[in-house]
Amino acid sequence: MSRLALRSPLTSRRSSSSFTHRMDLLLLLLVSPLLSSYFHGGSVVNGQQHTFIIRSVNLSVKPSSDVRRDTNVTLRCQAVISSTGQEVLTREYTLYKDESVVYTKKTSSSEDFVFPLPGARVSNNGRYKCKIKIKNQNMMSDSKKLKVTGLADPVLTLSKLNVQEGEEVTAWCSAPGETGSIYFHFYDNSNESHVERVNSNQAEAKFSFSSSGSHQVHCSYTVLITADSIKSKQSNMVTVTVRELNVTPDLEVSPHSKIFEGDPLTVWCTVQNSSLGPENIDLYLSQGSKLLKQGNTSVNHSMVAQAESPDGLTFECRMAMGNIMKDVTKTVPVSELFSAPTLTISPAEVFQREPMALTCRSETFAPERIRREDITYTIDPQPQQTSEVFKMRAPFIDLNYTCKAQAKGIEKHSRTLMVRPKVDVSVPKISVDGRVIVKQPFYIHCQSDVGSLPINYTLYRDYEPVHTISVQRPDQKALFSATVYQPEEIYRYMCEASNNHKTSQQSRRLGAAVIEPVTIPTLMVVPELTQLKEGDDVYLICRVNGTPPITFKWYHDDKTSPFNTSTTNRNAIDYRVPLLSSEHGGTYYCEASNHANKITKSNKVLIVVRMAQWKKAVIGGTCLMMASMLLLVACVLYFRSKRGPAPFYDGKEGRVTNGMRPSMASLPANLSNRSSYSDPVTV
């Protein structure tokens, strides 16, 4: 009886402990299906082709979570996902503000989800978070608070400024550029008279003033932000104690030290101290973003060690049970068996089809594991050779080469080496840049159509080098300054091009038109100046020496504009003046010019137009006739003066007396002189 009494308390305690354990287990079994719907941070979908896990979701606010108005804000949702296979995952992003959905987007891209808030406003204040959903798995980020400060000054306008008592006035209050739900407050003097809530940035109110005098009307506004509304005092504090679930993941890597590339590795991911069934636990073994294995209470993975990072290989064992997530990581160092090869070329500059050598070599190796002779090298695009030095001829075109080093199943590739063979320079072309004028500097251009830069161009005069120019850029020209004093000197120039020390190319001799400036013109007149008379045709001839085409200009007297301009390929030109007249008389000269842009002026010629012969004869005859008439009149007068006065009649028939008749004495002298008379006659 006493033994029974002693055992009863122990039995009771064991029963109680067993009951409590069963209740905890039952509670976990009941809660787990409810929590499993969240897959928070580690739920996995096992498909026939793809396994993945959402490891984390993070929301960031740039440039800051506390900004001024008009700042361009960017919300970035970044998800970290580990997966196997090549299936493209369709992601659904949902952005929340104060627990309300702001935006939803589906995408198959692995890029971060970015939501811009250009020109942020106070209405954008709130707590944001984002959720990512892939198939039946989703995860929510932590919330981030965005605070925007600064409001635009309100603007008030009235429909009338002078009213009578009781007359209605309309007032408009606006908040330029603001968004969201806004309270507008209207004031008459210091008293708030109207409050309007609108979802735009402008409100309207009606005023009816009952008292006379001056009324000061103004307005203000308040942007409604739910999260920042007036808060109550803090409630009473309740403490909740959370016991840690006695289930932990364990990660083991073998071997864990002195690991070289190519060594076999085995990684175990297990659960320790688990009293739950395997159907309630999911294990994920991953390396970076690569999911290696997935299972329940124990998974393992075998692989060949690779020196992918100087920090070694990092593995993660993650346990997920509903929304409970635990993980453990371990990093093991992996030493290189040999370094990545480097590919070099010799010589550094090579021309097309010239011999060259490519050297592929790993600078370091692990002597405790391999010998240098164990490393074999191949080169692409010539994989048939396996030596360190690959001799060949340079290709005609640019070609990319890579080499591969291999030992004990480990392969490493060099960086790509682009071989750009230089092209030999072609025969240069020699030409002049612009016009060549005797005794004036000009430029000689030397250029090869083909050839790799830099190219050295040398100008020769009678096989003697004059100057060398090195062309380094495609837009650079080889221009040499030169001067010739005789046209035939142009053929004494040629140039040479070279872009390597072995060969060079020479151009032909320079050939170009050389312009001789015009000399001082000589002006001639045909016929001779002494023979010019009215009605003749006169030819003015202007002659120069110089390179055609030549432009001749004719000038008369002191006029500044030429009366004739002609361009010809001859060295002389004539100008015909038909039917010479007195108006053609005066001074004449000519000007000549060509492409040398030098103008020369001839001597001046004075043309005097003489009278025609027939005019001279007419004038001479007229003068002779007038002279004859004058001589005749003179003779008549002379003889009359010698004869004396004429006898007069005495009034009787047949008798003549000395003296004048009485009747004739009163006549004019001219009439009396015209009277006829005769000599006395005896009857």
Solvent accessible surface area in square Angstrom, and as a share of the most:
residue,aa,sasa,rsa
1,M,199,0.89
2,S,79,0.51
3,R,186,0.68
4,L,114,0.57
5,A,63,0.49
6,L,140,0.70
7,R,156,0.57
8,S,56,0.36
9,P,67,0.42
10,L,74,0.37
11,T,76,0.44
12,S,71,0.46
13,R,151,0.55
14,R,162,0.59
15,S,63,0.41
16,S,66,0.43
17,S,72,0.46
18,S,46,0.29
19,F,115,0.48
20,T,73,0.42
21,H,101,0.45
22,R,135,0.49
23,M,89,0.40
24,D,58,0.30
25,L,55,0.27
26,L,88,0.44
27,L,107,0.53
28,L,48,0.24
29,L,73,0.36
30,L,112,0.56
31,V,49,0.28
32,S,18,0.11
33,P,87,0.55
34,L,132,0.66
35,L,47,0.24
36,S,43,0.28
37,S,72,0.46
38,Y,124,0.47
39,F,48,0.20
40,H,80,0.36
41,G,8,0.07
42,G,0,0.00
43,S,8,0.05
44,V,20,0.11
45,V,29,0.17
46,N,95,0.49
47,G,44,0.43
48,Q,190,0.84
49,Q,155,0.69
50,H,9,0.04
51,T,23,0.13
52,F,1,0.00
53,I,3,0.02
54,I,0,0.00
55,R,49,0.18
56,S,48,0.31
57,V,16,0.09
58,N,77,0.40
59,L,3,0.01
60,S,26,0.17
61,V,18,0.10
62,K,115,0.49
63,P,87,0.55
64,S,48,0.31
65,S,54,0.35
66,D,88,0.45
67,V,12,0.07
68,R,156,0.57
69,R,53,0.19
70,D,80,0.41
71,T,37,0.22
72,N,109,0.56
73,V,2,0.01
74,T,40,0.23
75,L,1,0.01
76,R,97,0.35
77,C,0,0.00
78,Q,86,0.38
79,A,17,0.13
80,V,62,0.36
81,I,22,0.11
82,S,0,0.00
83,S,34,0.22
84,T,43,0.25
85,G,48,0.46
86,Q,177,0.79
87,E,68,0.31
88,V,102,0.59
89,L,18,0.09
90,T,80,0.46
91,R,26,0.10
92,E,43,0.19
93,Y,1,0.01
94,T,10,0.06
95,L,1,0.00
96,Y,31,0.12
97,K,49,0.21
98,D,49,0.25
99,E,129,0.58
100,S,69,0.44
101,V,92,0.53
102,V,63,0.36
103,Y,93,0.35
104,T,69,0.40
105,K,87,0.37
106,K,140,0.59
107,T,29,0.17
108,S,68,0.44
109,S,47,0.30
110,S,86,0.55
111,E,128,0.57
112,D,43,0.22
113,F,9,0.04
114,V,62,0.35
115,F,36,0.15
116,P,82,0.52
117,L,20,0.10
118,P,103,0.64
119,G,22,0.21
120,A,0,0.00
121,R,42,0.15
122,V,16,0.09
123,S,18,0.12
124,N,34,0.17
125,N,9,0.05
126,G,3,0.03
127,R,122,0.45
128,Y,4,0.01
129,K,39,0.16
130,C,0,0.00
131,K,49,0.21
132,I,0,0.00
133,K,83,0.35
134,I,0,0.00
135,K,105,0.45
136,N,90,0.46
137,Q,0,0.00
138,N,35,0.18
139,M,11,0.05
140,M,59,0.26
141,S,7,0.04
142,D,115,0.60
143,S,49,0.32
144,K,80,0.34
145,K,90,0.38
146,L,0,0.00
147,K,93,0.40
148,V,2,0.01
149,T,44,0.26
150,G,21,0.21
151,L,81,0.40
152,A,19,0.15
153,D,116,0.60
154,P,55,0.34
155,V,74,0.43
156,L,52,0.26
157,T,73,0.42
158,L,56,0.28
159,S,56,0.36
160,K,90,0.38
161,L,151,0.75
162,N,142,0.73
163,V,49,0.28
164,Q,143,0.63
165,E,111,0.50
166,G,51,0.49
167,E,60,0.27
168,E,97,0.43
169,V,3,0.02
170,T,16,0.10
171,A,0,0.00
172,W,81,0.28
173,C,0,0.00
174,S,25,0.16
175,A,0,0.00
176,P,60,0.38
177,G,37,0.35
178,E,6,0.02
179,T,70,0.41
180,G,34,0.33
181,S,22,0.14
182,I,0,0.00
183,Y,68,0.26
184,F,0,0.00
185,H,36,0.16
186,F,0,0.00
187,Y,49,0.19
188,D,30,0.15
189,N,65,0.33
190,S,96,0.62
191,N,104,0.53
192,E,87,0.39
193,S,54,0.35
194,H,55,0.24
195,V,73,0.42
196,E,59,0.27
197,R,137,0.50
198,V,39,0.23
199,N,130,0.67
200,S,59,0.38
201,N,52,0.27
202,Q,88,0.39
203,A,5,0.04
204,E,80,0.36
205,A,4,0.03
206,K,93,0.39
207,F,8,0.03
208,S,74,0.48
209,F,25,0.10
210,S,103,0.66
211,S,60,0.39
212,S,89,0.57
213,G,67,0.64
214,S,94,0.61
215,H,50,0.22
216,Q,122,0.54
217,V,27,0.16
218,H,83,0.37
219,C,13,0.08
220,S,40,0.26
221,Y,21,0.08
222,T,70,0.41
223,V,13,0.08
224,L,64,0.32
225,I,23,0.12
226,T,111,0.65
227,A,42,0.32
228,D,73,0.38
229,S,52,0.34
230,I,177,0.90
231,K,162,0.69
232,S,107,0.69
233,K,192,0.82
234,Q,149,0.66
235,S,88,0.57
236,N,122,0.63
237,M,153,0.68
238,V,110,0.63
239,T,119,0.69
240,V,120,0.69
241,T,119,0.69
242,V,129,0.74
243,R,193,0.70
244,E,138,0.62
245,L,40,0.20
246,N,108,0.55
247,V,4,0.02
248,T,53,0.31
249,P,17,0.11
250,D,44,0.23
251,L,3,0.02
252,E,85,0.38
253,V,7,0.04
254,S,52,0.34
255,P,59,0.37
256,H,130,0.58
257,S,58,0.37
258,K,171,0.73
259,I,2,0.01
260,F,25,0.10
261,E,5,0.02
262,G,24,0.24
263,D,22,0.11
264,P,105,0.66
265,L,1,0.00
266,T,35,0.20
267,V,0,0.00
268,W,101,0.35
269,C,0,0.00
270,T,31,0.18
271,V,20,0.12
272,Q,77,0.34
273,N,104,0.53
274,S,41,0.27
275,S,75,0.48
276,L,17,0.09
277,G,24,0.23
278,P,73,0.46
279,E,132,0.59
280,N,27,0.14
281,I,0,0.00
282,D,50,0.26
283,L,0,0.00
284,Y,3,0.01
285,L,0,0.00
286,S,3,0.02
287,Q,28,0.13
288,G,48,0.47
289,S,77,0.50
290,K,128,0.54
291,L,4,0.02
292,L,21,0.10
293,K,91,0.39
294,Q,47,0.21
295,G,14,0.13
296,N,64,0.33
297,T,53,0.31
298,S,65,0.42
299,V,13,0.08
300,N,72,0.37
301,H,39,0.17
302,S,78,0.50
303,M,38,0.17
304,V,77,0.44
305,A,0,0.00
306,Q,69,0.31
307,A,28,0.21
308,E,119,0.53
309,S,42,0.27
310,P,143,0.90
311,D,117,0.61
312,G,9,0.08
313,L,3,0.01
314,T,65,0.38
315,F,0,0.00
316,E,17,0.07
317,C,0,0.00
318,R,26,0.09
319,M,0,0.00
320,A,7,0.05
321,M,5,0.02
322,G,19,0.18
323,N,64,0.33
324,I,57,0.29
325,M,53,0.24
326,K,42,0.18
327,D,70,0.36
328,V,50,0.29
329,T,77,0.45
330,K,71,0.30
331,T,69,0.40
332,V,3,0.02
333,P,83,0.52
334,V,16,0.09
335,S,52,0.34
336,E,80,0.36
337,L,1,0.01
338,F,1,0.00
339,S,18,0.12
340,A,53,0.41
341,P,3,0.02
342,T,68,0.40
343,L,18,0.09
344,T,75,0.44
345,I,42,0.21
346,S,63,0.40
347,P,69,0.44
348,A,93,0.72
349,E,116,0.52
350,V,4,0.02
351,F,15,0.06
352,Q,51,0.23
353,R,106,0.39
354,E,42,0.19
355,P,90,0.57
356,M,8,0.03
357,A,21,0.16
358,L,0,0.00
359,T,40,0.23
360,C,0,0.00
361,R,81,0.30
362,S,0,0.00
363,E,103,0.46
364,T,81,0.47
365,F,60,0.25
366,A,7,0.05
367,P,99,0.62
368,E,117,0.53
369,R,87,0.32
370,I,6,0.03
371,R,156,0.57
372,R,57,0.21
373,E,131,0.59
374,D,53,0.28
375,I,9,0.05
376,T,64,0.37
377,Y,4,0.02
378,T,32,0.18
379,I,2,0.01
380,D,82,0.42
381,P,65,0.41
382,Q,56,0.25
383,P,86,0.54
384,Q,132,0.59
385,Q,60,0.27
386,T,87,0.50
387,S,54,0.35
388,E,50,0.22
389,V,64,0.37
390,F,0,0.00
391,K,154,0.65
392,M,25,0.11
393,R,130,0.47
394,A,0,0.00
395,P,17,0.11
396,F,128,0.53
397,I,122,0.62
398,D,76,0.39
399,L,59,0.29
400,N,80,0.41
401,Y,8,0.03
402,T,37,0.22
403,C,1,0.01
404,K,54,0.23
405,A,0,0.00
406,Q,68,0.30
407,A,5,0.04
408,K,135,0.57
409,G,67,0.64
410,I,2,0.01
411,E,85,0.38
412,K,27,0.11
413,H,110,0.49
414,S,12,0.07
415,R,221,0.81
416,T,83,0.48
417,L,40,0.20
418,M,87,0.39
419,V,4,0.02
420,R,166,0.60
421,P,11,0.07
422,K,24,0.10
423,V,43,0.25
424,D,71,0.37
425,V,9,0.05
426,S,33,0.22
427,V,87,0.50
428,P,4,0.03
429,K,129,0.54
430,I,1,0.01
431,S,52,0.33
432,V,37,0.21
433,D,74,0.38
434,G,59,0.57
435,R,138,0.50
436,V,1,0.01
437,I,18,0.09
438,V,13,0.08
439,K,138,0.59
440,Q,74,0.33
441,P,106,0.66
442,F,8,0.03
443,Y,111,0.42
444,I,0,0.00
445,H,31,0.14
446,C,1,0.01
447,Q,90,0.40
448,S,10,0.07
449,D,96,0.50
450,V,78,0.45
451,G,24,0.23
452,S,26,0.17
453,L,60,0.30
454,P,58,0.37
455,I,6,0.03
456,N,71,0.36
457,Y,8,0.03
458,T,19,0.11
459,L,1,0.00
460,Y,34,0.13
461,R,65,0.24
462,D,57,0.30
463,Y,137,0.52
464,E,116,0.52
465,P,86,0.54
466,V,82,0.47
467,H,104,0.46
468,T,69,0.40
469,I,33,0.17
470,S,42,0.27
471,V,9,0.05
472,Q,104,0.46
473,R,131,0.48
474,P,128,0.81
475,D,111,0.57
476,Q,54,0.24
477,K,124,0.52
478,A,1,0.01
479,L,59,0.30
480,F,4,0.02
481,S,74,0.48
482,A,11,0.08
483,T,38,0.22
484,V,0,0.00
485,Y,123,0.47
486,Q,93,0.41
487,P,39,0.25
488,E,107,0.48
489,E,21,0.09
490,I,1,0.01
491,Y,119,0.45
492,R,89,0.32
493,Y,9,0.03
494,M,11,0.05
495,C,0,0.00
496,E,35,0.16
497,A,0,0.00
498,S,24,0.15
499,N,14,0.07
500,N,27,0.14
501,H,170,0.76
502,K,129,0.55
503,T,79,0.46
504,S,53,0.34
505,Q,63,0.28
506,Q,88,0.39
507,S,10,0.06
508,R,152,0.56
509,R,97,0.35
510,L,0,0.00
511,G,37,0.36
512,A,27,0.21
513,A,85,0.66
514,V,18,0.10
515,I,15,0.08
516,E,72,0.32
517,P,35,0.22
518,V,2,0.01
519,T,64,0.37
520,I,128,0.65
521,P,4,0.02
522,T,74,0.43
523,L,10,0.05
524,M,94,0.42
525,V,20,0.11
526,V,67,0.39
527,P,40,0.25
528,E,111,0.50
529,L,69,0.34
530,T,97,0.57
531,Q,110,0.49
532,L,0,0.00
533,K,75,0.32
534,E,48,0.21
535,G,43,0.41
536,D,33,0.17
537,D,57,0.30
538,V,0,0.00
539,Y,82,0.31
540,L,0,0.00
541,I,37,0.19
542,C,0,0.00
543,R,129,0.47
544,V,5,0.03
545,N,104,0.53
546,G,16,0.16
547,T,33,0.19
548,P,49,0.31
549,P,48,0.30
550,I,0,0.00
551,T,34,0.20
552,F,0,0.00
553,K,70,0.30
554,W,1,0.00
555,Y,18,0.07
556,H,31,0.14
557,D,56,0.29
558,D,131,0.68
559,K,130,0.55
560,T,128,0.75
561,S,77,0.50
562,P,47,0.30
563,F,80,0.33
564,N,48,0.25
565,T,73,0.42
566,S,34,0.22
567,T,87,0.50
568,T,22,0.13
569,N,114,0.59
570,R,139,0.51
571,N,55,0.28
572,A,13,0.10
573,I,21,0.11
574,D,74,0.38
575,Y,65,0.25
576,R,114,0.41
577,V,11,0.06
578,P,60,0.38
579,L,128,0.64
580,L,5,0.02
581,S,37,0.24
582,S,88,0.56
583,E,133,0.60
584,H,46,0.20
585,G,22,0.21
586,G,15,0.14
587,T,36,0.21
588,Y,9,0.03
589,Y,23,0.09
590,C,0,0.00
591,E,29,0.13
592,A,1,0.00
593,S,24,0.15
594,N,15,0.08
595,H,69,0.31
596,A,5,0.04
597,N,126,0.65
598,K,106,0.45
599,I,119,0.60
600,T,13,0.08
601,K,105,0.44
602,S,8,0.05
603,N,77,0.40
604,K,119,0.50
605,V,13,0.08
606,L,108,0.54
607,I,4,0.02
608,V,84,0.48
609,V,28,0.16
610,R,107,0.39
611,M,85,0.38
612,A,11,0.09
613,Q,116,0.52
614,W,165,0.58
615,K,71,0.30
616,K,98,0.42
617,A,70,0.55
618,V,90,0.52
619,I,87,0.44
620,G,38,0.36
621,G,38,0.37
622,T,59,0.34
623,C,77,0.46
624,L,126,0.63
625,M,116,0.52
626,M,113,0.50
627,A,54,0.42
628,S,58,0.37
629,M,119,0.53
630,L,127,0.63
631,L,119,0.59
632,L,118,0.59
633,V,84,0.48
634,A,53,0.41
635,C,54,0.32
636,V,65,0.37
637,L,109,0.54
638,Y,122,0.46
639,F,132,0.55
640,R,147,0.54
641,S,86,0.55
642,K,138,0.59
643,R,172,0.63
644,G,42,0.40
645,P,133,0.84
646,A,42,0.32
647,P,58,0.37
648,F,41,0.17
649,Y,89,0.34
650,D,47,0.24
651,G,68,0.66
652,K,124,0.53
653,E,173,0.77
654,G,68,0.65
655,R,139,0.51
656,V,64,0.37
657,T,52,0.30
658,N,145,0.74
659,G,38,0.36
660,M,96,0.43
661,R,85,0.31
662,P,122,0.77
663,S,81,0.52
664,M,40,0.18
665,A,69,0.53
666,S,100,0.64
667,L,78,0.39
668,P,72,0.46
669,A,74,0.57
670,N,99,0.51
671,L,85,0.42
672,S,28,0.18
673,N,102,0.52
674,R,192,0.70
675,S,49,0.32
676,S,111,0.72
677,Y,115,0.44
678,S,78,0.50
679,D,115,0.59
680,P,111,0.70
681,V,127,0.73
682,T,134,0.78
683,V,188,1.08
